[in-house]
Amino acid sequence: MVLKEVSYTNFRNIGRAELSFEPGVNVLYGENAQGKTNALEGIYLCAQGRSHRTAHEKDYIGYGQDFAKVGLIFEDRVRRQELELRYLANGRKYCKKNGLPLRKMSEFIGNFRAVIFCPEHLAIVKEGPGERRNYLDAALCQTDARYLSELQDYALALRQRNALIAGWAQDQRLFAETQEFFARQMAKSSAILSQKRAEYVEKADRIVSEIFADMTGGGERPQLRYRKQCTEEELLKLYLNDWQKEIRAGTSLYGVHKDDIEILLNDRPARVFASQGQQKSIAVALKLTEGLLSKEKTGEYPVFLLDDVLSELDAKRQQFVLGGLENKQVIITCCDRSALKNMKGRVILVENGRYQTVR
């Protein structure tokens, strides 16, 4: 998969711009706060349907503007394709594929595939379970339409059930009438999502270990284990029999939204015992693995988006990352002019939301 062109209108600090990319390495170079990360965010939106930076879609729209638009042209194994996302100030959004409107975002996500890695992704290793669940969801939603559908169904059921729990004191009858329906829906979706996550983590465990060994020279072994709460039958029993505990807590206590990946290094929790450098290496390995498993599933590599990652890595890890991304399309942001000497490919200078190809 190769990204050919991307266009922006009123997207954050980008008034209007059109960028073209080559199949190999592409570097967005410039000072901080000029629009490098915004450009990557727009590209990633067309893959994932949501940002890796914010949950507030109104933030995409430039100050004083009524809408924001991102469009891209890419080539996959089959043909040349076009996607477009448009966000309106009134909160509505529209998406198109090859000029035709799509009814649902689920029809949009997964056409164009990208893996993004930024310094904040160190949180996958360092922070709480939500970061690791987000990693799995981002990876699986682009390559597995069934996973995306079940995740959307589960999220909707969870929001509705939590609202009923919160309102239980005001309307106990409504909770009682809908309790079994939501219990069965959430238990079913949890079982499907947990199984798909567990299969992904099992494959990722092997690849992460291989990448980590190559990156660090061996001697240290990371491990990934998917920790799920319960089976479908166990969850259904908890929902139906333990609901009073959830009423007291004010939220749903059981389900796939509580699962986690256990990340170990030499049999000890990496979150606690791994050094900063080791945690960075694991995070890099997880992101490279995401791209490799996407290739295994779809038959072609996604586009790799690296946002200010090289400055976070030492020279050895920089060399490994760039070497591991040969023969793949990569778009990298960079502030360090000296680093450009070690990079091949196209260089685009970014200044105040404007983009100029300089090499």
N, C-alpha and C positions, 0 to 999 in steps of 0.2 A: 504494500500500500504506500502510495506516494502523494503527499500534499503538493499541489501545483500552485495554487493561488489562494489568498485569503483577503477579504475586503471588510472594512469597518466603517460604520457611520454612527457618529455620536456615541461611541462606545468608550466609556470612562473619559480619559483625556485625549482620546483619538477622535478628532473631528471627522476626518475622512482620509482613508489610506487604503492602498492596495499593495500587497506584498506578494512576490513570487519566490519560490524555493526550488532548489535543485535536489536530486535524489539523495545525496550524501549529507555532509555536515553543513549546517547553516548557523551562523552566529549573529545574534542581535547584540550589538555592542553599544555601550553608552553609559553615562552617569546614572546614578540612582534616581528614581522617580521621574523618568523620562517617557516610559511607556513600554518597556521591554516585557515586564510581567503581565501587563494588560494585554499585550499581543498574544502571549501564550494562553492566557485565560480564555480569550475569545476562541482560540483554536480548540481548547479542551472542552468548552461548552458544546461544541458541535459533535464531540464524541460522547460525552457523559450526560449532557442535558442539564448539568448543574455545575457550579463553580467549585474549585478546590479551596477557595478563599472566603466565600461568604454565602450565606443562605438567603440574602436579601436581593432579589432580582432588580429592584429599583436602583441599586447601586451601580448597575451597568450603564444606566442612562446618564449621558453627560449633563453637566450643570445647565439648567435652563432649557433643556431640550425635551421634546415630547416622546421621543422613541430612541431606541438603540438597535442597530442591526449588525449582524455578523454573517458573512457568507463565505463559503469556501468551495473550491474545485479540487477534486482528488481523483486519482486513478487506482482502481483495485484490479484484481485478476480478471475481472469481466469487462469493465468499461470505464469510461470517464463519467464522473458523477458530480452533481452540485447539491449543496445543502444550504439552507438559510434559516436563521433564527432572528425573530424580531420581537423586541420587548417594548410595550407601551407604558406610558406614565400612569395609566389607570390600573395597572397591574395585570393586564392581559398579555398573552404572548402567542406567537404564531410560528409554525415551522413548515418548511417546504423541502421537498426532495425532487430534484430535477424539474423545478418550476411548478410542481403540483402540491397543493396544501395537504398536510397530513392531519388526521383527526386527533391523534394522541401522540404524546412524547415517546411512548413505547415503540411507535413505528419509526421514530427518528433515531433513537439511541441504538448504537451498534452498527450503523451503516459505515461511518468513519470511526476508526479505532485509534486511540492514542494512549500512551502511558506518560504521566507527568510525575516529575520528581523535583521537589524543592526542599530547602533546609528544614521546613516545618514537618516534613515526613519522618524526621527522626522520632517524632512523637509516636509512630507506630511501635517502636521498641520501648520508648521511655515512659509513655503516658498510659492512660487507662484502657479498658476493653473497647470503648467506643471507637477509638482510633483504629484498632485492628479490625473491628467489624466493618468500618468504612473502607478499609483497604480491600477486604474481601468483596464487598458489595461493588466497589468501583471496578474491580477486575472481572467479576462474573457477569455484571449487567451488560457489558459490551460484547460478550461472546455467547451468552446463554439467554435466549428470549424467554424460556420457561422460568428461569431464575428471576428475571426482571419482573415478570408478571406476578409470580408468587410473592415477591418482595413488596410490590405495590399493594397487592391484596392484603398482606399481613399488616403493612403500615396503616392502611385505612381501618382495618378491623381493630387494631391496637388503639388508634386515636378515638374511635367511637366507643370502645369498651372503657377506656380511661375516662371519657366524658361521662359515661353512665356511672362509673364508680364515684367520680367527683360529685355527681348530682344525686347519689343514692339517698341521702337524708331527705331530699325534697321529693323524690319519686322512686320509692322502693319497688313499686309494681312494675315500672318499665324495665328496671334492671332484671327483675325476676323473669319477665316475659322474654327478654332477649338473651339471657345468660347462656343458655345451651347453644343457641345459634352462633354467638361469637366464640364460645369455647371450642366448638367443633371446627370453625373456620381457622382459628389461630393455631389449634393443635395440628391440623392438617398441613397448613402452610409452614409451620415451624419444622415439622418432620422433613418436608421436601427441602427447605432451605438448609437445614442442618446437614442433611446427607450430601448435598452439592458442595457445601463449604468443606465438609470433612474430606471429600474426594479431592478437592482442589488443594487443601493443605497437605494431604499425603503426597501429592505430586510435587508441590512446592518444597517440601522438606528435603527431598532428594536433590533438587536443582540448587536450592540455596546452599546446601552443604558443599556441592561441587564448586559453585561460584566463590564461596567464601574461602575454600581451600586454595583456589587459584589466586585469589586476591591477596591473601595473607601469607601464602607459602606453607600452609598446612599447620598442624599442631593444635588447632582449635576447631571444635566441631559444634556448629549451631544445630538446634533441633526445633521443629515446629510440631505442636500437638494441638488439635482442635478439641476444645473443651465445651461440650454441649450439656445442657441441663438434663433433659429428659427425653424419652421416646414419646411418640404421639399419644399412646395410651396413658402413659404416666402424666403427661401434660393435661389431657382431658380430665383425668381424675382430680388433679390439683385445681383446675379451673372450677369444676363442679362442686368440690368438697371443701376447698380451702378459701373460698371467696371472702369470708368474713375477715380473714387476715389481710386481704388486699383492700377491703373497705377501710380498715383501720390505717393502712399505709397510704391510702389515697391514690393508688396506682396499681397496674398489673405487675405482679412480681415474678411471673414465670413466662418463659417463651424464648424464642430465638434472639430477641433483643437483649438478652442477658448472657449470651454465649461469648466465648473468648478464644483467642489463640494463645497458647503458652509458648513463649519463645525462650529457649534455654541456650546457654553457651557452656559447653563442658559440664552438662548436667545441672547447671545452676541457673536461676532466673536471670536473663540478660538485663532485664529492667533494673535490677538491683546490683548485680555483681560485675556486669561488663563495663569496661572503660568507655569513655566518650568515643574514642577511635573505633573500638569494637562495635559499639552501637551504630555508628555511622556505616561501618562495613556491612552489618546485617541489614540495615535499611536500604543501602544500595543494592545488595543481593536480592532483597525482596522485590524491588522495583524492576531489576533486570529479569527476574523470574516471571514477573507479571507479563512482560513482553514475550518471553519465550513460550509461556503457556498459551498466550493469545495466538502465537504462530502455530502451535501444535493443534489448537482447536479450529482455526480458520484457514490455515494454509499459507498465511502471509503475515509478515511482521507489521505491528502497528507503527505509528510515528512516535518517536521518543522526544519528549519535551523536557529539557533540563533547565530549571530556573535557578541561576546563581548557585549551582551545585558544586562546581569545580573549586570555588573559593573556600568551600567548606571541607575540602579533602586535601590530604598531603599529596606530594608529587607522585608517589607510588600509586595511590588510589586513583588519582587523575588519569595516569597513564593506563591503568587497568580499565577504567570506565570507557575512555575513548577507544581503546583497543577492542573492548567487547562490543562496541557499537559500530564496528566496521561493517560495510555492506548493508547498513540500515539507514533510514532517513532520521536525522537528528536535528533538532532546533534548540540551540543553547543560548542562554543569555549570559553576558559577560561584562564586567566593569573594568577589568584589568587589561590594559593595552598590551602589556608584555606577554600575556597568555595567548594572544592572537598568533604569535610567531610559531606556536606549536600546533596550531589548528589549520587543517586544510579546509577548502570549501568556500562558500559564499559568506561575505561579511556585510551586514546591514547596519549602518549607523543610525541610532535612535536619538532624536533630540526633540523634546517637548511634543510628543505624539506624532512626530514626522519621521519618515523612514527613507533612507537613501542607501542604495547598494554601492559600496565602495570597493568591493573586490569580488 
